[in-house]
Amino acid sequence: MKVFVVYCHPSEESFTADVRGAFLKGLTEAGHSFEVSDLYAMKFDPVFSESEYEREAFYRADLQVPPDVLEEQRKINSADAIAFIYPVFWTECPALLTGWFQRVWTYGFAYGGDASMKQLDKALFLVTMGGSMKDTVRLEQIEAMKTVMIGDRIHDRAKSAEMVVFDEMTRGYGNDKNRAERAKRFTEQAYKIGLTLKGGA
């Protein structure tokens, strides 16, 4: 299986970076291939330009899609599965990833009568967050995130979709020992997810 990994975190000194490393290690050991778009490292432009807006708002498939967007679309259509790895910033993915969806999910590719985006076997979200799923408000926020990411952005663009949340990863607030223990367990989990990844419904 070939996996397209969309990674979005501004710091390599982060637990999210560790999750990415563990997941990729699992994929490698399972014999899967992968391609990574590290959105911060590649300085992906998240800004939806006026011409891009006009193309989408008026369903103008005759207007040009920017080269950087075409490259991301190529990566999608050359993959069997897609994995998004990112932290929760104020109950949402980083703005850079939101911008990626706004620009890459173009008319004629991700939607429209002749959409050219292939249906992927699997869409996976590996999400890190500081809060605790012991709190009702966090569970409600996760359900909201699933509605946006899986219900809307993925929808039927993959045969199956899953969101895995690694919680209680905040620094400080008396959480440092707990954080270290959970980081070890969660990176092992991310590795196993990569190792056992399968497509299909």
C-alpha positions in Angstrom: 0.0 0.0 0.0 1.2 3.5 -0.8 0.3 6.1 1.9 0.3 9.9 1.4 1.1 11.5 4.7 0.1 15.2 5.2 2.0 16.4 8.3 1.4 19.8 9.8 3.3 21.0 12.9 5.6 24.0 13.2 8.2 22.3 15.5 10.4 19.2 15.1 10.8 19.3 18.9 7.2 18.1 19.5 5.3 15.0 20.4 3.5 15.3 17.1 6.8 14.9 15.3 7.4 11.7 17.4 4.0 10.4 16.3 5.0 11.0 12.7 8.3 9.2 13.1 6.7 6.2 14.8 3.9 5.9 12.2 6.4 6.1 9.3 8.6 3.4 11.0 5.5 1.1 11.3 4.7 1.7 7.6 8.3 1.0 6.6 8.5 -2.3 8.6 5.1 -3.4 7.2 6.5 -3.0 3.6 4.3 0.0 2.7 5.7 2.9 0.8 4.8 6.5 1.6 5.2 10.1 0.4 5.2 13.0 2.9 4.0 16.6 2.5 5.5 18.4 5.5 3.5 21.6 5.1 5.6 23.8 7.3 8.9 22.5 6.0 7.8 22.9 2.3 6.3 26.4 3.1 3.0 25.4 1.6 1.0 28.6 0.9 -2.4 28.2 2.6 -3.8 31.5 1.3 -6.8 31.1 -1.0 -6.1 33.7 -3.7 -8.7 35.8 -5.5 -8.4 33.8 -8.7 -8.7 30.5 -6.8 -11.8 31.8 -5.1 -13.3 32.8 -8.5 -12.5 29.4 -9.9 -14.3 27.6 -7.0 -17.2 30.1 -6.4 -18.2 30.1 -10.0 -17.3 26.4 -10.8 -14.8 27.6 -13.5 -13.0 24.4 -14.4 -11.5 26.3 -17.3 -9.4 28.5 -14.9 -5.9 27.3 -14.1 -5.2 25.3 -10.9 -1.8 26.5 -9.4 1.2 24.1 -9.8 1.7 23.6 -6.0 -2.0 22.5 -5.7 -1.6 20.1 -8.8 1.4 18.5 -7.1 -0.6 17.8 -3.9 -3.4 16.4 -6.1 -0.9 14.2 -7.9 0.3 12.8 -4.5 -3.3 11.9 -3.6 -4.1 10.1 -6.8 -0.8 8.2 -6.7 -1.7 6.9 -3.2 -3.9 4.1 -1.8 -4.4 5.8 1.6 -4.0 9.2 3.1 -2.9 10.0 6.7 -3.1 13.4 8.4 -0.9 14.0 11.4 -1.3 17.3 13.3 -2.0 18.9 16.7 -5.3 20.5 17.9 -5.1 24.3 18.0 -8.2 25.8 19.5 -10.5 22.8 18.6 -9.2 22.8 15.0 -6.3 21.7 12.9 -3.5 24.3 12.3 -4.6 27.1 9.9 -2.0 25.8 7.5 -3.8 22.5 7.1 -7.2 24.2 6.8 -5.7 26.2 4.0 -4.4 23.1 2.4 -7.9 21.7 2.2 -9.3 24.9 0.9 -6.8 25.0 -2.0 -6.4 21.3 -2.8 -10.0 20.3 -2.7 -10.7 22.0 -6.0 -13.7 21.9 -8.3 -13.2 19.1 -10.8 -10.9 17.3 -8.5 -12.5 16.8 -5.1 -16.0 17.7 -6.1 -18.2 18.3 -9.1 -19.7 16.0 -11.7 -16.4 14.9 -13.2 -14.3 14.9 -10.1 -10.9 13.3 -10.9 -9.9 12.5 -7.3 -9.7 8.8 -6.8 -11.6 7.1 -3.9 -8.9 6.2 -1.5 -9.0 2.9 0.5 -8.4 4.7 3.8 -8.2 8.1 5.4 -6.5 8.3 8.8 -6.2 11.2 11.2 -3.6 11.0 14.0 -4.3 14.0 16.2 -2.4 15.2 19.3 -4.1 17.4 21.9 -3.3 18.9 25.2 -6.7 18.4 26.8 -8.1 15.3 28.3 -10.8 13.0 26.9 -11.9 12.6 30.5 -13.6 16.0 30.1 -17.0 16.1 28.4 -16.1 19.3 26.5 -13.1 17.6 24.9 -15.3 14.6 23.8 -17.7 17.1 22.3 -14.9 18.9 20.5 -13.6 15.6 19.1 -17.0 14.8 17.7 -17.1 18.3 16.1 -13.6 17.7 14.6 -14.8 14.3 13.2 -17.8 16.0 11.6 -15.5 18.5 9.8 -12.7 16.2 8.9 -14.4 12.8 8.2 -18.0 13.9 7.6 -17.2 16.8 5.3 -13.6 16.9 4.0 -13.3 13.1 3.5 -17.0 12.2 3.1 -17.0 9.5 0.4 -13.5 10.3 -0.8 -12.2 7.3 1.1 -13.8 3.9 1.6 -13.2 4.2 5.4 -12.0 6.9 7.7 -10.7 6.9 11.3 -9.6 9.6 13.8 -7.2 8.6 16.6 -6.7 11.2 19.3 -3.6 11.2 21.6 -4.7 13.3 24.6 -3.3 14.8 27.8 -0.1 15.9 26.0 0.1 19.4 27.4 3.4 20.5 29.0 3.5 21.9 32.5 0.4 22.2 34.8 1.8 19.3 36.8 1.4 17.0 33.8 5.1 16.3 32.9 5.3 12.8 34.4 2.0 11.8 32.9 3.0 13.3 29.6 6.2 11.2 29.4 4.4 8.0 30.2 1.6 8.8 27.7 4.1 9.8 25.0 5.8 6.4 25.2 2.5 4.6 25.0 1.1 6.7 22.2 4.2 6.5 20.0 4.0 2.7 20.3 0.4 2.9 19.3 1.3 5.1 16.3 3.9 2.6 15.3 1.4 -0.2 15.5 -1.1 1.7 13.5 1.4 2.1 10.7 2.5 -1.6 11.0 -1.0 -2.9 10.8 -2.5 -0.4 8.3 -5.0 -1.9 5.9 -7.4 -0.3 3.5 -11.1 -1.0 2.7 -14.3 -0.5 4.5 
